[in-house]
Amino acid sequence: MGKRKSSPWLATTPIWMLSLLIMTNEFIYIHSICDFFRCLTVYYDHLQRDKVVL
């Protein structure tokens, strides 16, 4: 009985599925960066608003 070679996961995955996976990961990454900057700007706005004008 010959040993059956186990192929790596990437070799058996269709190319459209790989591209879909990459695009989804990039979308999540970009979305989280946008949320982070939105939080920063909101925080900055609050700091500016709370400053006492002399």
Stockholm file with secondary structure:
# STOCKHOLM 1.0

chainA/1-54         MGKRKSSPWLATTPIWMLSLLIMTNEFIYIHSICDFFRCLTVYYDHLQRDKVVL
#=GR chainA/1-54 SS CCCCCCCCHHHHSCHHHHHHHHHHHHHHHHHHHHHHHHHHHHHHHHHHHHSCCC
#=GC SS_cons        CCCCCCCCHHHHSCHHHHHHHHHHHHHHHHHHHHHHHHHHHHHHHHHHHHSCCC
//
